[in-house]
C-alpha cells in the first residue's frame, strides 16, 4: 500500500522524464512530446489520488487499532493488578485505599488513551487532507501544463502553416515570372527569324 501511495510521485517523475525526452522545436518555447504517454500519465492521476486517500484512511484505521490495542492492554494490566491486589490484601482499610488509587489510576490511563486516540485521529485527518490537496494541486498543475503545451503547439502549427502558404505563393510567383521570361524569349526568337 505504501508503494501505491507513492504512485503520485512516480507519475510526477514520469511526466518530468517525458519532458526531458521531448524534442525542442523552439528552445524554451515549443517542445514535441509523446502525446499518448502524456495522456496516459494525466489519465493516471485520478487513480493515484484515490490510492492516496485510501492510504490515508488505512493509516487512520491502523492508528485506531493501535489505540484500541493499547487501551485493551492497559485494561488487562489494570485488571491483573486489581486481581493481585485482592489476593494480597485483606478486607482492611488498606485494601479500600488501594482500590481507590487503582480506580484513579485506571481513570487516568483511560483518559490518556482517549487523548492519544483523539490526537491520532487528528493527525490522520491532517494527513488525509494534505494528501488530497497535494494530489489535486498536482493534477491541476499537470492539466494546466498540458493545456499550455497544446495552445503553444497550436500557435506554432498556425505559424508553420503560414510559412508553408507563403512558400507556396513565392514558388507560384517564381513560376509565373519564369513562364513570362520564357514567353518573352520565345517571342524574341520568333521575331528575329
C-alpha positions in Angstrom: 0.0 0.0 0.0 2.9 2.3 0.7 4.1 1.8 -2.9 0.6 2.7 -4.2 0.7 5.9 -2.0 3.9 6.8 -3.8 2.2 6.5 -7.2 1.6 10.3 -7.4 5.3 10.9 -7.1 6.1 8.2 -9.7 3.6 9.9 -12.1 5.3 13.3 -11.5 8.7 11.7 -12.2 7.3 10.1 -15.4 5.9 13.5 -16.5 9.3 15.1 -15.9 11.0 12.2 -17.9 8.6 12.8 -20.7 9.5 16.5 -20.8 13.3 15.6 -20.6 12.8 13.2 -23.6 10.8 15.7 -25.6 12.2 17.3 -28.7 12.7 21.1 -28.6 11.4 22.7 -31.8 11.9 26.2 -30.5 14.1 26.1 -27.3 12.2 27.2 -24.2 9.1 27.8 -26.3 7.9 24.7 -28.2 8.5 21.1 -27.5 7.2 17.9 -29.0 6.3 15.2 -26.5 4.7 11.8 -26.9 1.0 12.6 -26.7 -0.1 9.0 -25.9 2.4 8.9 -23.0 1.3 12.4 -21.8 -2.4 11.3 -22.0 -1.6 8.1 -20.1 0.2 10.0 -17.3 -2.6 12.6 -17.0 -5.3 9.9 -17.0 -3.5 8.0 -14.2 -3.7 11.0 -11.8 -7.3 10.4 -10.6 -6.5 6.7 -9.7 -3.3 7.8 -7.9 -5.3 10.4 -5.9 -7.8 7.8 -4.9 -5.0 5.5 -3.8 -3.5 8.3 -1.7 -6.9 8.8 0.0 -7.2 5.1 0.6 -3.8 5.0 2.1 -4.7 7.9 4.5 -7.8 6.0 5.5 -5.8 2.8 6.1 -3.3 4.8 8.3 -6.3 6.2 10.3 -7.7 2.7 10.8 -4.2 1.3 11.9 -3.9 4.2 14.4 -7.3 3.5 15.8 -6.5 -0.2 16.1 -3.2 0.6 17.8 -5.0 2.9 20.3 -7.6 0.2 20.9 -4.9 -2.4 21.5 -3.1 -0.1 23.9 -6.3 0.6 25.7 -7.0 -3.2 26.0 -3.5 -3.9 27.2 -3.9 -1.1 29.8 -7.2 -2.6 31.0 -5.7 -6.0 31.2 -2.7 -4.7 33.2 -5.1 -2.8 35.5 -7.3 -6.0 35.9 -4.2 -8.1 36.7 -3.1 -5.5 39.2 -6.5 -5.5 40.8 -6.6 -9.3 41.0 -3.1 -9.3 42.5 -4.2 -6.7 45.0 -7.2 -8.7 46.1 -5.1 -11.8 46.6 -2.5 -10.0 48.7 -4.7 -7.6 50.7 -7.4 -8.5 53.0 -10.6 -6.5 53.7 -8.9 -3.8 55.7 -8.9 -0.1 55.1 -5.6 -0.5 53.3 -7.5 -2.5 50.7 -10.1 0.3 50.2 -7.3 2.9 49.9 -5.6 0.7 47.3 -8.8 0.2 45.4 -9.4 4.0 45.2 -5.8 4.5 44.0 -6.3 1.8 41.4 -9.6 3.4 40.3 -7.9 6.8 39.9 -5.0 5.2 38.0 -7.5 3.4 35.7 -9.4 6.6 35.0 -6.1 8.3 34.3 -5.0 5.6 31.9 -8.4 5.7 30.1 -8.2 9.5 29.8 -4.6 9.2 28.4 -5.7 6.6 25.9 -8.6 8.8 24.9 -6.2 11.7 24.4 -3.9 9.5 22.3 -6.9 8.4 20.2 -8.0 12.0 19.6 -4.5 13.1 18.7 -4.0 10.1 16.3 -7.4 10.8 14.7 -6.5 14.5 14.2 -3.1 13.6 12.7 -4.6 11.0 10.3 -7.2 13.5 9.2 -4.5 16.1 8.6 -2.5 13.6 6.5 -5.6 12.7 4.5 -6.5 16.4 3.8 -2.9 17.2 2.9 -2.5 14.3 0.6 -5.9 15.1 -1.1 -4.9 18.8 -1.5 -1.4 17.8 -2.9 -2.9 15.4 -5.3 -5.4 17.9 -6.6 -2.7 20.5 -6.9 -0.6 18.1 -8.9 -3.5 17.1 -11.1 -4.4 20.8 -11.8 -0.8 21.6 -12.5 -0.4 18.8 -14.9 -3.6 19.7 -16.7 -2.7 23.4 -16.9 0.8 22.5 -18.2 -0.7 20.2 -20.8 -3.1 22.9 -21.9 -0.3 25.4 -22.2 1.7 23.0 -24.4 -1.3 22.3 -26.6 -2.0 26.0 -27.0 1.6 26.7 -27.9 1.7 23.8 -30.4 -1.5 25.1 -32.0 0.1 28.6 -32.3 3.3 27.2 -33.7 1.4 25.0 -36.2 -0.6 28.0 -37.3 2.7 29.9 -37.8 4.2 26.9 -39.7 1.1 26.7 -41.9 1.5 30.4 -42.8 5.2 29.8 -43.6 4.2 27.0 -45.9 1.5 29.1 -47.6 4.0 32.0 -48.1 6.4 29.5 -49.6 3.8 28.1 -52.0 2.9 31.7 -53.1 6.5 32.5 -53.6 7.1 29.4 -55.8 3.9 30.2 -57.8 5.2 33.7 -58.3 8.6 32.4 -59.4 6.9 30.1 -61.9 4.8 32.9 -63.3 7.9 35.1 -63.7 9.8 32.2 -65.4 6.9 31.5 -67.7 6.8 35.2 -68.7 10.5 35.2 -69.3 10.4 32.1 -71.5 7.4 33.5 -73.4 9.4 36.7 -73.9 12.5 34.9 -75.2 10.4 32.7 -77.5 8.7 35.8 -79.0 12.0 37.5 -79.5 13.5 34.4 -81.2 10.5 34.1 -83.4 10.5 37.7 -84.4 14.2 37.5 -85.3 13.7 34.7 -87.6 
